């Protein structure tokens, strides 16, 4: 009897140690809804971008030399850039809200040691990617924006997965593969973008919800 | 220090000391405030346990500055690491019923 009590006490203590070590290493307050919300934002963004591009190609005025007129092209670039910024802000705000809500439920401060580590490990590859893409745009090179953003985002996720759910790694692999395949189909970037930032996020979010938050 | 029958370390009978060690096992260096936040304890309580761990040679204290504020960080020592893993091994063997 005493032995049995001691056994269950040891088991409980081991579980506590494991929990404390996990809590000290990983930020576990990311909600699956976050992924779904980001995915929906991505899909809506891609759909609007598709509309803008179609409109441009169908109604854009042709210059005498057979090219589209320059002011219109600038306007198109501007519209797409604004759209990208809005989509990013919407996805970021929604993710933040879902994370904040889950952290509050778990009584974990949102900005703690682990979330800080997660943030820096995410932001370094992601920020590098953003600057890299902006630099490409300076040379008017638009063809590699979609694959580059997918690849850098994927690398950021794989790196960040050490400080949160390991499942994030698979979302990262998915984005990297999509980005690399996209390199073989330049010009189809919007579809790959929609698949990566839209569909993959929704699938990932749903799986995470199913796995960790269902009850 | 060790219970001769179970092999469990007396120092780790405190949940707070065990918690400090768990967090330090998975992080290179942790400061006082982060430890406090992770373990949800009061300043005084945590400080007492940290002194105890330091006296036993399980952790090392590094006093530094962040601007004008003091920034005290803690790292685990080789002795501490060994004591912690031995403690876990002892717990595991108790579950298996092996002495």
Boltz contact constraints between the chains, C-beta under 6 A:
constraints:
  - contact:
      token1: [A, 7]
      token2: [B, 95]
      max_distance: 6.0
  - contact:
      token1: [A, 10]
      token2: [B, 91]
      max_distance: 6.0
  - contact:
      token1: [A, 10]
      token2: [B, 94]
      max_distance: 6.0
  - contact:
      token1: [A, 10]
      token2: [B, 95]
      max_distance: 6.0
  - contact:
      token1: [A, 11]
      token2: [B, 95]
      max_distance: 6.0
  - contact:
      token1: [A, 13]
      token2: [B, 91]
      max_distance: 6.0
  - contact:
      token1: [A, 14]
      token2: [B, 91]
      max_distance: 6.0
  - contact:
      token1: [A, 17]
      token2: [B, 22]
      max_distance: 6.0
  - contact:
      token1: [A, 20]
      token2: [B, 19]
      max_distance: 6.0
  - contact:
      token1: [A, 20]
      token2: [B, 22]
      max_distance: 6.0
  - contact:
      token1: [A, 21]
      token2: [B, 22]
      max_distance: 6.0
  - contact:
      token1: [A, 21]
      token2: [B, 26]
      max_distance: 6.0
  - contact:
      token1: [A, 24]
      token2: [B, 23]
      max_distance: 6.0
  - contact:
      token1: [A, 24]
      token2: [B, 26]
      max_distance: 6.0
  - contact:
      token1: [A, 24]
      token2: [B, 27]
      max_distance: 6.0
  - contact:
      token1: [A, 24]
      token2: [B, 38]
      max_distance: 6.0
  - contact:
      token1: [A, 25]
      token2: [B, 26]
      max_distance: 6.0
  - contact:
      token1: [A, 112]
      token2: [B, 37]
      max_distance: 6.0
  - contact:
      token1: [A, 113]
      token2: [B, 34]
      max_distance: 6.0
